[in-house]
């Protein structure tokens, strides 16, 4: 597809200006812009700046609060609850992980439940936040119906990604970010945007038939990875993120794409764990380095020339894109250009 390259800093400033024009506070706009571009840098373009127009539209329709009053209530010495006030999920997510880290500093582990949030972007953002502070992080979320319960054909469970992050010493950290679908629903949306087909086995259309048409797939249901195993884990994400926290659950989370009638009320659950609970920090880091080294030194299977741990491919992509630029398709740029014209914001110059 036709695309141009853009510097990350230029895209951050551009997205920040758009969000400020949409009514967000400058500080909040900057955070969200950096998060979206971080997804682009890591090669997760489905969760990058292509989502800006959709987020702005939801703000205009009144289903997202552009200036939320996010509140925190401590429940026990190691548990807190966050009310996202229907603001952008990025803001509630970062505040919740910040609280979880603070609780873990004193209690060894911190658990924070979030209600009245919205889509919070790339789940890896929050475990990377924990890693940067030297903590192990887990991030769970539910989401709008995208896949059926095993044996069903209508949407009920969310793609509900979960993420896990573990710091190391000199080796790369472990960073897992995975949806319960075979591929992230956002990738199917991006394929639909570009009128591209998707491989067989990813989704069913609205009639329950297998399809390679991304638009029909987006209107139908995604399929869970691993069949009943993926569906069961998606159910667990909904129970822990929705039922437990007081957020919407069981098919109640409003669609990010199609439903502008009321706020989503997405639920999240965050864990932060001190890595020195049973060992010193240095011992833990040394053991993680040994673990990663052993894993990467395993004998190679046919067709592989290197073993990478979760998060390593994305970080390599980020390093490359920081230097060479972020590719953005002309289709996405056109949608951003329309928002820029609406808000009186200048589109950045491309590198190409």
HELIX and SHEET records of a PDB file:
HELIX    1   1 UNK A    8  UNK A   21  1                                  14    
HELIX    2   2 UNK A   26  UNK A   41  1                                  16    
HELIX    3   3 UNK A   45  UNK A   47  5                                   3    
HELIX    4   4 UNK A   49  UNK A   51  5                                   3    
HELIX    5   5 UNK A   52  UNK A   60  1                                   9    
HELIX    6   6 UNK A   89  UNK A  107  1                                  19    
HELIX    7   7 UNK A  124  UNK A  132  1                                   9    
HELIX    8   8 UNK A  185  UNK A  193  1                                   9    
HELIX    9   9 UNK A  214  UNK A  219  1                                   6    
HELIX   10  10 UNK A  228  UNK A  238  1                                  11    
HELIX   11  11 UNK A  239  UNK A  243  3                                   5    
HELIX   12  12 UNK A  281  UNK A  296  1                                  16    
HELIX   13  13 UNK A  312  UNK A  324  1                                  13    
HELIX   14  14 UNK A  330  UNK A  343  1                                  14    
SHEET    1   A 2 UNK A   3  UNK A   6  0                                        
SHEET    2   A 2 UNK A 326  UNK A 329 -1                                        
SHEET    1   B 7 UNK A  71  UNK A  76  0                                        
SHEET    2   B 7 UNK A  79  UNK A  83 -1                                        
SHEET    3   B 7 UNK A 109  UNK A 117  1                                        
SHEET    4   B 7 UNK A 266  UNK A 274 -1                                        
SHEET    5   B 7 UNK A 135  UNK A 141 -1                                        
SHEET    6   B 7 UNK A 162  UNK A 166 -1                                        
SHEET    7   B 7 UNK A 174  UNK A 178 -1                                        
SHEET    1   C 2 UNK A 145  UNK A 147  0                                        
SHEET    2   C 2 UNK A 157  UNK A 158 -1                                        
SHEET    1   D 2 UNK A 203  UNK A 204  0                                        
SHEET    2   D 2 UNK A 221  UNK A 222 -1                                        
END                                                                             
